[in-house]
Amino acid sequence: MKFFLVVFFLFDGQWVQGDARKGWGPVPYETQAACLTSKARAEAIYADLRKVNRRAVKKRFECISKSAIPAK
């Protein structure tokens, strides 16, 4: 089963999924383990960004199975 690393942004108190047209679409991984490794890396990079730019848009990273991704 494929897993996708999905980025969510906090806008006006709501978590909004990243938009593929703007370069923030889900990234596919063959295994959950690979997705979780990439998620941990993204969270570490984001934590470093927040240290130098406290005003950066809040982000959340999730590994989601292919069947849970809504079709557009």
BELPELIN-V655128 format. One record per helix or strand. SS is the DSSP state (h for helix, s for strand). FROM is the first residue (numbers start at 1). LEN is the number of residues. If there is no record, write none. Layout:
SS	FROM	LEN
SS	FROM	LEN
This chain:
s	3	9
s	14	4
h	20	3
s	27	3
h	32	21
s	59	7
h	66	3
